[in-house]
Every structure is written in structure tokens, then in C-alpha cells.
Amino acid sequence: MLVVAIPAFAAAPPLEQSLTRLIEAAGEYRTALEHVLPFRERELARATENLARRRELAAQGIVARREVDEAERAVAVARENVAQLHRDIAQT
């Protein structure tokens, strides 16, 4: 007697296989996004701290206003990256 192991989804119709793979891929994608989130949040925290330092230095006349403007843009970009990541996670 010959016994052959066949994965459970192999017997499923192609549409079910595709849906199963799609669900698995979405779960893997969400997990990947969730792993990236702490890095993006740290980038935002660093950018915010840098902005605070630049503002203090600008108030003392040590750095130009341009550096504060650049730090503000960096915070805005980091904030948007975190927000977009949250939206992406919510959609998966």
C-alpha cells in the first residue's frame, strides 16, 4: 500500500487556494509593518528631540533659522511616516 502525503490545500479548488494564500500574505505583510513601526516611532522621537535642540540653539543665536526649518520638516516627514504606517496596518 502506497501512502502519499498531500497538503490540505492541495485538494482545495484553485479559488480557495488563492484566497488562502492571499490571507496568509496579508497577515505576513501586517506583521512586517508592525515590526517597522517601532523604528518609525524612534525616528519621530529623534527628529522631535533634534527640533527642540535646534530651537534652543536658534534662540541663543548659535544656529540659523534655516536649521530650525529643516528640523521642522524632518519632524513633519517622520510624523507622516508613522501616520501612514498606522493607516497601512489598519487596512490589512
N, C-alpha and C positions, 0 to 999 in steps of 0.2 A: 504494500500500500504506500503510495506516494502522497506526502502532505506538503502543500505549498502555502507559505505564509503570504497573505495578500493584505496590504494596509487597508484599513476600514474604508477610507475614502476612495480607494481604487474601484470599489464596486458601485460607488455612488455615480449618479448621472453627471455629465460634464458641467452642467449649470451649478449643481450643488458643490462640486469640486472647486469651481471658480469662486463661488460665494465664500466657501470655507477659506480659501487662500486669501481672498480679499479681506475677510475679517481678521485673519492672522496677521496680514501685512499692516492693517490699520492699527492693530494692537502693538506691533513692533515699532511702528512709526511713533505712536503716542509715547511709548516707553523711551524711545530715543529723545523725543522732545523734552520729556520730563527730566532726563539726565542733563540736558543742556541748560535748563532753567537756572540752576544754582550758579552756573558760570556767568550767565547774562545778568543775574541779580548782583553778583560780585562786581561785574563791570560797572553797573549803575552806581553801586556804593562807592567804588573808587573814583568814578567821574564826579560824583557829588562832593566827595571829600576834596578832590582837586579843585573844584569850583570854589568851595569855601576858602581854601588856602589862597587861591588867586584873588578872590575878592578882598581878603585881608591885606595881601601884598599890594594890591592896587590902591587900597585906601591909604596905605603908607607911602605911596608913590614909588614903590620898588619895581612894579611891573606895569606894563602898558595896558590900557583898556582893551586892546586887541586880544591879549591873552585871556582876559575875563570872557570876552565874546566867544573865543574858541572853546573855552571850558564850558560855557553855557550850551554851545552847540553839541559838544560831546555828551553832556547830560541829556539833552533832548533826544539825541540818537540812541543812547543807551536805554532811556525810558521807553522809546518807541519799540526797540528790540524786545524788551521784556513784555510790553503790551501785546505785540504781535505774536510772541511765543505763547502767551496765555490764550489768545484767540485761536491759534493753531491747535493747542491742546484741547480746548473746548469743542472744536469742530471734529475731533477724531473720536 
